[in-house]
C-alpha cells in the first residue's frame, strides 16, 4: 500500500509541476477535469496523500527513532 500511495503522490506532484510550468494537467490525457477517469485519478492522489500523512512515520526509516538512540526528525 505504501508503494502505491508513493507512486500516486509522485503523479500528483508532477501534475502540479506541469500545471505551474506549462498550464497542462495530467487529467487532460483522459479527457480533462470533466472526465470521470480524471476525477478518480485525482481522488486516488488525494487519498494517497491522506494515507501517507497518517502512516508515514510508521513506514519511514528516517522518521522512526532507532532503538539504538538515533535522532528523530
C-alpha positions in Angstrom: 0.0 0.0 0.0 2.9 2.4 0.8 4.4 2.0 -2.6 1.1 2.6 -4.4 0.5 5.7 -2.3 4.0 6.9 -3.0 3.6 6.4 -6.8 0.3 8.3 -6.7 2.0 11.2 -4.8 4.6 11.4 -7.5 1.9 11.6 -10.2 0.2 14.4 -8.2 3.5 16.2 -7.7 4.3 16.0 -11.4 0.8 17.2 -12.2 1.3 20.3 -10.1 4.7 20.9 -11.8 3.3 20.6 -15.3 0.3 22.8 -14.3 2.6 25.5 -13.0 5.1 25.5 -15.8 3.0 24.7 -18.9 -0.6 25.1 -17.7 -1.2 21.5 -18.6 -2.7 18.8 -16.4 -2.3 15.0 -16.4 -6.1 14.8 -16.3 -6.2 16.1 -19.8 -4.8 12.8 -21.0 -8.0 11.1 -20.0 -10.5 13.7 -21.1 -10.0 16.7 -18.9 -11.4 17.5 -15.5 -14.9 16.7 -16.6 -13.9 13.1 -17.2 -14.9 10.5 -14.6 -11.5 8.8 -15.0 -9.6 12.1 -14.3 -11.8 12.7 -11.2 -11.0 9.1 -10.0 -7.3 9.7 -10.5 -7.4 13.0 -8.5 -9.4 11.3 -5.7 -6.8 8.5 -5.6 -4.0 11.0 -5.4 -5.8 12.8 -2.5 -6.4 9.6 -0.7 -2.8 8.6 -1.1 -1.7 11.9 0.4 -4.0 11.2 3.4 -2.7 7.7 3.7 0.9 9.0 3.8 0.1 11.7 6.3 -1.3 9.2 8.8 1.1 6.3 8.2 4.4 7.9 7.1 6.0 7.9 10.5 5.5 4.1 10.8 7.0 3.4 7.3 9.8 5.9 7.0 13.1 4.7 8.4 14.4 8.3 8.6 11.5 9.4 10.8 11.4 6.5 13.2 13.5 6.8 16.3 16.0 3.9 16.1 16.3 1.8 19.2 20.0 2.5 19.3 19.3 6.1 20.3 19.2 7.7 16.8 17.8 11.2 16.3 14.2 11.8 15.3 13.4 14.3 12.5 
